């Protein structure tokens, strides 16, 4: 159920534009995180797992690229930053070891799980195809989180601090990408 429209609220089109803008940016960041992890861990035993998650994120990115093109939504102006920051985050955590890379995955995917759930709630019965896409991608993200947990994310060095920092960074990136 959607709340009543209040003065200063975005109209439905602006809300959908924000959703598409931030989701495209987030999937770009996810692709770059996994590419950074692959650059460090790709030849090891974690390589096939990371590659599979990266392939799913690439499908998500391609979907949002198509949707923002079809709907003529301006992407975030911060895409170049997310391109670099995503790779740096992925490579940096991978340099700390596979468990730290998985801790990164868990922190990001937990944040995105909540983010996509909120978006689905905001859409309500409007935009059923977009909502279905978001919920399908959310399921993929939850699967990535579960893989990270199974592969020892919580045993990463300084896990609580690392996880909190990454989740906080994701929330800031979401807020900025919706608006800039």
Steps between C-alpha positions, in 0.01 A plus 500: 500500500643834406479797730309812392681745276643791696629837376864462399469128427629373169238400244485134393711558188775666704490213751538242223780706343684501834452125535638433153789745546615359833453137399701546181775668704492227762528223246789683334670512839432130560647402163809703578534351851498149355748600229732629770462177693564299182818698433640378832327166564389393152758226456443350845228271630266797557524599131210291365269614783585866453468466121149352531387786727661753264311352205169545683589859586584564134149383403356737762708789364399429141135493603520837675705646213220397265227636729661841550547523123142402423361744755751774426617522860822685564759274664675627809778746432706301751541193274872568439555509876309174555698342214829569680377462858331166430815350352713640783264359764496158334876482447576651841290253693628211285858602585405436863401145401201302380313537830530880484378497139203292614445743789478776240245298305290436812503866607408627154230240442339548843471870423359435153254243634346768724525761224316285243236398758433869572472577129252216447291638785513852354389375158205315650270395218644763265761384250444124540770404247762719668400370842531141375848575363609659827371206704670247271829689526451522877481121512831483311658745746378294796658196334831688471481594868440137592800389291715756680387374838559137399853591386601648834420871477445526874852366563661787307745720689316774691170378351268725706699812413552406133135408456371816668728722291390337173130512593535868591676573172223322310231705672683823412544384139129418477396838637735688267415297190129562544559873496811582295 
